C-alpha cells in the first residue's frame, strides 16, 4: 500500500464536497435493523430524526439511509417496501440535518421519490445494473452517485462462485458501470465508486480487495469502502459485538491506507476516531 490518496471535488446536487484531505465518515441509518424504542412518547419519524442527529453529532459527514439488512439480505427488496420505510423518515430529515443525505437503493422508483424529498446522493450497490431507469433518474436530478459493485444477485450472495482475480473482476465491472453512467450523461465529477465488500465475494476475496484497494486509483474516482458489520471479518456471525467493531476498525484502517476517501459505518463515533488516527499517517507523509 502506498498511503497515496487522490484529491477530488465530488459534486452532489447543489454543492461540492472536497475529498482527499481527510477521510469522511458516512453514518448508516438502517431502517431495516435499528430498533426505535420510544415507549409510546414519540412518533417513529421523530425517533429516526433523533438517531440521525446523533450520528451527525458523532461526526458523520453524510447520512446513508437503507432499508436493506446488510447481513441478512437474501432477496431483492421492492421499491414499495423501501418507500414505506423511507418516506416518513426523509420528510423528518429534510430540513433538520446539516450533512447530505444518501439513499442506498438499486430501485429507480425509490431513488426518484427520495431525491424529490431532499436526498442528494444515490448509493446504488448494483452499479446501475439492476434497474435500467436508475442512471437516467440520477442524471435528471443532478444527484451524486455511489457506483457499487456486486457479483450476482441477493439470492446468490451467500454461495458465490470463486474468481481467480477478484480485484481485476471488480475493476472491470466498475468500468462497465461507469460506461452505463456516461451513456446516461452523468458527469464523472458526480460519481464515487465502492468495491462492494461482501456482496457476492468469497471471504478471502474481500481481504484481497482491501489489500489491493489502491488499484482502484486508476479509475480516477473517489473511493468509498463499507466494512461495517460484514460477516467476512469475523469467524462467526454469532461473534461478540466487540469482534465486529474491532475487525471493522482494522478494515477501515487498511482502506484508508489504500486510498479510500469515505468509510461507511454503523458505528460512527468509533470509526471517526479510527480514521482520524489513520489520517495522521498521511499528514506524517506530507499528504
Beta strands, then each sheet from edge to edge (+ up, - down):
strand 1: 8-12
strand 2: 15-19
strand 3: 24-30
strand 4: 62-66
strand 5: 100-104
strand 6: 121-124
strand 7: 144-147
strand 8: 191-194
strand 9: 222-225
strand 10: 262-265
sheet 1: 1+ 2-
sheet 2: 3+ 4+ 5+ 6+ 7+ 8+ 9+ 10+ 3+
end
